[in-house]
Amino acid sequence: MRRIILLPIAFALLSTGCSFQLAQLPPLIPREILFANPMKKDPQISPNGRFLSYLAPDGSNVLQIWVRDLAGNDDRQLTSEEKRGIQHYTWAYDSAHLVFARETDGDEN
C-alpha cells in the first residue's frame, strides 16, 4: 500500500524538474577566504588605556603584533617573526610590554 502512494509522488517530483535542482551543489567557498590571514585580529587595549594592539599580517603575510596610540594613526609593527605567525598575545600589567608565546616549526613546544 505504501509503495503505491510513494510511486506517484516520486514520479511527480522527477517530472517537474525537482531532481535537477537537488543534484546541483552550491559553489565551493575558495580556500583563500576560509584560511587566509585576517586583515586585523584580536584587538586589545593596554591596561593604562593609551594603546591599541592587534595582530595583522606583515609584507610577507605572517601575522605580527602591531600597536598604535589611541589618539592617532601611528601604527607600528612590534614583532618580526619569519616562519610562523603569532596567534596569541597579551599585555603585561605595566602597559609597556606585550607577552606572546612562539611555536617552533609546528611542534607545539
Secondary structure, DSSP 8 states (H G I E B T S, - for coil): -HHHHHHHHHHHHHHTTHHHHHH-------HHHHHS--SSEEEEE-TTSSEEEEEEE-TTS-EEEEEEETTS---EE----SSS----EEE-TTSS-EEE---STTS--
